[in-house]
Amino acid sequence: MISSENIKIHVHCPVCSKTGFIHVPKDPIDKNKKGLSTITIEQSICDHRFLVYIDKNYSVRASEKIDFVPVPAITFDIGHHESISFSESDSDLLGLNLYPLTLSYVLKCLFNKRDIMILLNKEKKFLDDLYLRFLNYIFEDTFETKFKVLAESEYNKKDPIDNFPIVINDVDILQDENNFLKNVDFGVEAELVKTLFETQFSMKSINDLKADIKNVYILSEAAVEFIQKKKNLNINGLIKTMKKRFKIEINVRYAEFLLEIVKNYYKVQVKDIYKNVEFLKFKKLSK
């Protein structure tokens, strides 16, 4: 018998789109100070594992596939971490108010030169400066980015200043020009932010994320060089080049992640890169 302290919630799988009902306890949702509760669905409505974000009205705001793509080792000398521009209390606030999926949205957009607006509800309005400092810090001296953090109450879609192609609020996608965030692979971004959330934005994990972003920047620039120099392009050659030049291992999905950046950020044509039969077998093993 289902306890009266449980609530029935309709969910859908982000992998196969199958839908079904789950029963979850109300008390943790009611007491959650973050606003959204994250619940792991363990192969209940289908064979997949995924996350759902549930608000205090017991509505599902988003679903996220549990999927991580291994990222390569750092390719440069990190040296000493520089002083960061926020305190431990700031780190606590980021851990309490940001969500993994939200940060994955932001990383995906900024890696691919997509301008993004991040809206904050009235309870989070005071975090605008903190979000700006955090994002500026982790992207420092790498990708050129354009983003804006704004209180939801101040947002005016009709105002040209606020007319961003992508607009999000927590895990909700309010505007998504050309469906850029729809049905995309967030496996690399999920891996990049995983430790950050596991450690509640520890100072070390913030600096590690910054180093990983710089790594992405270095490798994507190297991918551009590879594509511009080669006449007969294939993704297998890209992976071998990365291994030889940087002494790292990357799989197909990470290579595809870099190629998306090459295409969208650097505006370099990548249509001639293909996967041969042997590599398609490797891709299956890398999923």
N, C-alpha and C positions, 0 to 999 in steps of 0.2 A: 504494500500500500504506500502511495506517495504521501509524504508528510505535508500537512497544511502549511508548513514553513518553507516548502518548495514551490517553485513557480514553473509553469510549462512555457517554453519558449520555442518559437519556430526558427530554424536555422537552415542555411544552405551551404553546401560544400563549394569552396572557391576553385576546386580542382575539377570535379565532375558535374557540378551544379545540381546534384541530388539534394532534395530537401527533406526535412523531417523535424520531429519535436524532441527536445531534451528537457529534463527536469533539473533545475539548479536551485540551491538554497538561496532564499531571499536575504538573509541576514548579512552575509558578506557584501552583497551588492548595496544594501541600504547604508552600510557603515563605511563603504569605500570613499575615502576623501578625494581620490583622484577624479571622480565623476564617472569615468568609464571603468567597468570591470572586465578583465581579460580572462576568458575561460577556454581551456584546452578541450577540444572534442576528440576523444580517443576512439576512433573507428566505430562510432555508434550508429550513425545514419548511413554510412558507407565504409569503404575500406581505407579512407584517408584520415590523416590527422591534421587538424587545423585549429586556428584560434578564432574566437568571436569576441567582439567588443560590445558589451551590453551597458546601456545607460540606466539611470535610476528609475526610468519608467519601464524597465525590463524589455526595451526594444533593442534589437541588434542593429548597431550602427555600421559595422563592417565585419568582413571575414578575411582571414589571412592564412595562406598556405604555410605550413611549417616546412621550410625548405631553406637550406644553407649551402652556398657554393664556396668551397675552400678558396681562400685568398692567398696569394704568394707571399713569400718572405719579403721584408723590406729591402729595397735595392740600393739604399744610400746610407751614409753614416749619420745616424740620428744625433749623436753628440749629447750635450746636456739639454734637458728640457728648459725652455725659457719660461719666465714667470707668466702665468696666465692671468687674465684680467677679471677673474671672479673668485669669490671666496667659497669655502666649503658649504656655507648656507645657500649660496647660489646653486651649487651642485645639487644640494638636496631639493631645491625648488624645481630644477630641471628634471630630476628623477621622479618627482611627484606629479609633474604636469605634462611632460612629453610622453608620447607613446612610440613604440618601435615602428609601427606602420606609418605614423606621421613623419618621423625622421627619414624613413625609407622613401616616402614620397618626395621629400625635400632633396635628398641626395640624388635620386633619379633625375629630377628636374635640373638641378644645378650642374650635374655631370654632363647633361645633354643640351645645355644652353637654352633651357626653357624657363622663362621668367615665372615666378610663383609668388602669390600673395598668401600669407598665413594670417588667418583671422583668429582673434582671441575673444572668447565670451566675457561677460562682465566680471566673472570671478577671476579670470586670468589676465585682465587688462593690464595689471601692474607688471606683467612679465615681459612687456614688449621690448624694453631695453636689454633685458637679460638674453632673450632669444637672439636679438641682433648681435650682441657681443659674442655669444656662443658660436653662431654660424660664421661670423666674420673671422673668428679665431681659427676654427678648424679648416677653413678654406684659404687662409692667409698664404699669399705668394704662390697660389696654384691657379685654379680655374677662375676666369672672370665670371662673376655671378651678378644676377639682378633679382633681388627678392625684397619683399616689404612685409613688415609685421604691423598689423593694425587691429584696433578694437573693432569688434563686430558692429557695434553701434555707430561707428564712424565710416563704415564702408558704404560707398555709393557706386554701384556697378556702372551707372551712366556717366560718372565723372571720368574723363580720359586719364586722369592721374591714377585712378584705381582700376583701370581696365586691363587687368593682367590676364594672360591666356589660361592660367591655371590658378584656381583659388581653392584653398582647403581650410577646414576648421576642425581641429583634432583629426579624427580619422575620416571625416566626411569630405568628399570631393564635391565642391559646389559648382565648379566650372572646370572643364577639361577640354581645351581646344584640340580638335582632331583626335580626341580619345587617346591622348598620349599615355595616360596612366591606366588605360583599360587593357586587361589581358597581357600585361608585360611581366617579364621575369625580374622579380625583386630578390633573387637568391643571393647575389653578391651584396647588395645593400643590407639585407637581413643579417648576413655574416658580419659585415662591418660594424653594425650597431649592437650586436648581441652582447658582447662583453660590457659595453657601456651601460646597458640596462641591468645586466646581472650584478654589476658592482655599484648600482645606484649613482652613476656618474662620478666615480672616483677620479681624482686628479690624474692618476696614471692612465685610466681608460680613455679619458678625454684626449690626452696627449697621444695615446696609441691610435685613436681614430684620426687625429690630425696627421700622423705619420702615414697611415693607410691611405688617406686621401691624396697626400703628396705622392705616394707610390702609384696610385691610379693615374695621376697626372703625368708622371715620368713614363709609365708604361704605355699610356695612350699616345704620347708624343712619339715614342719609339715605334708604335704601330703605324703611325702616319708615315714615318720615314721608310718603314718596310714596304708599305703599299706604293709609295711614290717611286721607289727604286726598282721594284719587281715588275716584270712584264707578265709572267705567268703566275697568277696569284692563287693561293689556296690557304685555307685556315690552318692546315697541318704545318705548312711552311712558317706561318706566323708563330705558332707555338714552339717550333724548333728554334726559330730565331730568338725568341724570348729566353728560352732555356740556355742557348749558347752565349748570348750577350750578358744576361743578368744572373745566370746560374740559379734559375727558379723553375718551378713546375707549375703550369696552369692547365686546366682542362678546357674542354670545348666551350662550356658555358661562360667561363671567365673570358675566353678569347672573344666570344660573341658580345659579351658586355663591353670589351674594349672597342670592338668594331662599331657598336652603336654610338659610342662617344666619338670615334673618328668621323662617322657619317654626320652626326647631329651637331657636335661642338665645333669640329674642324672643317666641316662641309667638304669632306673628301669622299669621292665616289668609291664604294666598296662592292658594287654589284658583281664584279668578276670573281670575287672570292667564293669558293665552293667547298663542299665537303665530299670527299670520296667515300666509297663503300666501307673501306677499312675504318675511316674516321667516324662514320655513322655508328659502327659497332662500338667504338670507344665512347661515343656520346651516350649510348644507352647505359654503359657502365658508370658514367660520370653523374648520372641523375640520382 
